[in-house]
Amino acid sequence: MDDAKWYFTHESDEDRLWYRIFFSMCRKFGVSWSKAGEMQKAFIEELTRINFERETAKKSAVAQPIRGFFDTEISA
């Protein structure tokens, strides 16, 4: 029973935020992850990353630069 409890309670607040954003992006753009192609998956992952970073930046008192869509470097 302890294993089952851990499975359902081990997620952090950040994990829950990430998945909430991830699933909302999938719904917003009509993407079924199991049927998505590589480009669709990359698109959803990138949108999720950017929105996750924005949400965590809002929660923290320190403003942090966020890397843009498919950029290799952080933009100011």
NORRA-V726708 format. One record per backbone hydrogen bond with DSSP energy under -1.0 kcal/mol. NH is the residue of the N-H (numbers start at 1). CO is the residue of the C=O. Records with the same first field share a line. If there is no record, write none. Layout:
BEGIN
NH->CO ; CO
END
This chain:
BEGIN
5->1
6->2
7->3
8->4
9->5
10->6
16->12
17->13
18->14
19->15
20->16
21->17
22->18
23->19
24->20
25->21
26->22
27->23
28->24
29->25
31->26
35->32
36->32
41->37
42->38
43->39
44->40
45->41
46->42
47->43
48->44
49->45
50->46
51->47
52->48
53->49
54->50
55->51
56->52
57->53
58->54
59->55
60->56
71->68
END
